[in-house]
């Protein structure tokens, strides 16, 4: 593989390489193509739930595991660019990380990024998982975790599986509840990011915080 050629590999070729250790040669090319046809692109293939991947004819448990391993690597690499760094200077990397982690999930997940006094990201936790359009969020639990991390500020993040990151009335009400609970303990809610398929909404930018 010559210099620069790694960039020119197609998604389908890349998928074939990833699956080569888990699928017999005869079936690799049609399987890779079927995965892309079914889910849309490489991102969505790798982020698809194990159950949906297994539903594709020819996908073994080993093949599913290979894709999930790749997803974990992608998330870890994206996270390494933002953890223990000031969020303001690495804002684009932070958005990349949020999209890598959340943009292609089929259900809602609610994460909290915890920041210290210098706005350095010290922790990132999943504090709620839900159905397609609802995730239970408990402001008291968020504040309790912030105190345990000795955090001075928070960034709330969740995804909209519909792909549209427009805040719902419930999103806005919940954000205000978390903000009030946090403020009573001198913890700032910097932003609430809603991650859609290809873009995100920032409550701070929209004047909602």
Secondary structure, DSSP 8 states (H G I E B T S, - for coil): --TTHHHH--HHHHHHHHHTTTS-HHHHHHHHHHHHHHHSSHHHHHHS-HHHHHTSTT--HHHHHHHHHHHHHHHHHHHHTTTTSBTTTTHHHHHHHHHHHHTT-SS-EEEEEEE-TT-BEEEEEEEEE-SSS-----HHHHHHHHHHTT-SEEEEEEE-TTS-----HHHHHHHHHHHHHHHTTT-EEEEEEEE-SS-EEETTTTT--
